[in-house]
Structures are given as structure tokens and as C-alpha cells.
């Protein structure tokens, strides 16, 4: 599969990666190998294979939903690096 330098730089920009000049060619080759492998999967004859909806074919084990002892607010906040009026203080993300 043909992957260009511009493809690598575009993907790096989308992923917020900064690549050194010597890494661009290695990344281009790796991307080409991955895409070639993915394209080779199209050649498989899967007409007789049923779609797989779950990995094991049986339901996942579940536990009963029963109340149990939990932390108090003071215990939960005991090791917090920052707290204010009973709440964790975290950096803004937006």
C-alpha cells in the first residue's frame, strides 16, 4: 500500500505527535506494512464463517448487586492532593 510522507505528517498532526525527520520514513514504512496487512484480510473467504457477537458464546459471569460497606467521605478524601468543602479539586479540562 502506498503511504506518502504527507500521509504520515497528516496522521501525526491529527494525533498531536511531533516526529523528527529521521522518524518520518520509519513511520511511513510501518504504516504501509499495517495497511497492506489490513488489505490482505479482504482476500479471505469468509462466506462460511458466522459473525461473532461475543468472544465466548456464553453470558459473562455476574455478581449479585448487594449493598456493602463503603468509604466515608473523610476516608475517600484522606489521600487527596487537594480538596475543598468535601470535594476533590482537579484541574479544569475544558
Rosetta blueprint (number, residue, H / E / L):
1 X L
2 X L
3 X L
4 X L
5 X H
6 X H
7 X H
8 X H
9 X H
10 X H
11 X H
12 X H
13 X H
14 X H
15 X L
16 X L
17 X L
18 X L
19 X L
20 X L
21 X H
22 X H
23 X H
24 X H
25 X H
26 X H
27 X H
28 X H
29 X H
30 X H
31 X H
32 X H
33 X H
34 X H
35 X H
36 X H
37 X H
38 X H
39 X H
40 X H
41 X H
42 X H
43 X H
44 X L
45 X L
46 X L
47 X L
48 X L
49 X L
50 X L
51 X L
52 X L
53 X L
54 X L
55 X L
56 X L
57 X L
58 X L
59 X L
60 X L
61 X L
62 X L
63 X L
64 X L
65 X L
66 X L
67 X L
68 X L
69 X L
70 X L
71 X L
72 X L
73 X H
74 X H
75 X H
76 X H
77 X H
78 X L
79 X L
80 X L
81 X L
82 X L
83 X E
84 X E
85 X L
86 X L
87 X E
88 X E
89 X L
90 X L
91 X L
92 X L
93 X L
94 X L
